[in-house]
Amino acid sequence: MKRLKLEDINSLPNVPSKELEIEEWGVSIEIQGINKATQIELGRIIDGKDTDAFDYQKELLKACIVDPQLTDEDVDNLYTKDSSVIDKIFVEINALNGVGGSAKAEQF
């Protein structure tokens, strides 16, 4: 196996992404995994004095839903919709990031 060289870093693969079909709404979105820098930023939200897990979730949606790109207002509007569908989006995001013991999400 080839040893990693510093000049190889820029050509390494990026985070995975996938098209996620939301059958309940008849639409699809593109989601992506998070890189280490984003993981650190999101972790700081949880440790913040004025933030909580819900702030973390909102930022996770903004970081992982790449098409369409969401603003704070968009996420707030999305949160007024069916919670079971929003939870399915989180399941897919977590699966893409290898969270929850498996890198493959259950099919709904």
N, C-alpha and C positions, 0 to 999 in steps of 0.2 A: 504494500500500500504506500502511496506517495505521502511524504511528510508535508504538512501544511507550511507554506511560506507566506510571509507578510503580504507579498504582492498578490497572493491568491484570494485574499479576503474579499475584495470587491467583486470577484466573479463567483462567489459561493451562492447557492440557491437562496432565494428569499423565503418568506413565510408562505405556507400553502393558502390557497383560496378556492372557493367553490361557488357555483350558482345554487342558491337555495330556493326551491319552489315552495311557495306558501299557498297551498291548495285552497285553504279556507277563504282566501282573498282573491284568488285567481291571478296572482302576481309572482314575480321572483325578485330576489335581491342577490347581490354578490357580497359574500362575506370573506374575510381573511383572518388568518391567525395573527397573533401579536408577536412582535420581536422582543428581545430582552429589554431594550430601552423603554418600550411602552409598558412592559410588565412592571418595571421599576416605578414608572410614573403612576401607574394605576395602584400599585402597592402603597405609595405615599398618600393616596387619597384615603385609604382605609385607616392609616395611622394618623391622619390629620385631626385636629381638635374640633374643627367645624364641619367635618364631613363624616359620612357613614357608608354602609354597604350599598344603599340606594344610589348615592353619588357615584360610587364605584361602578355599579351596573350601568348607569347612564353613560359614563365615560367609556365603558367597555363597548356599548352599542355604537357610539360614535367612532371608536377606533376600529371596530371589526366590520361594520357595515360600510363597505366602500362604494357601493353603487345601489341606491343613491347615497350621497354623503349627507349625513344628518347634522343639524344644528341642535342647540339646546332646546329651542322651541319645537323642532320636529320630534325630538325624543319625548317631550312633554305631551305633544299631540298623540304620538304613538302609544303612550301610556294610558290614554283614555280608551283604547281599543281592547278587544278580548284578551284577557290576561293569559289564557291557555295558549294562544298563538304566540304572544310575546315570549312565554316560557319555552316554547318549542324553538324559537330563534336562539335563546340562550343555550339550550341543549346542544344545538348544532355548533354554535360558537365554541362552547366548551369542548365538544368532541374534536373540532378542528385544532384546538390548542392542546389536545391530549389530556384534558382535565376530566376526572371522574373515572379513571381506571381504564379507559378505552379511547382510542383515537377514532373510533367509528361510532356514529350516533345510531340510535334505534330509529327505524323507519316508522312514521306515523301514518 
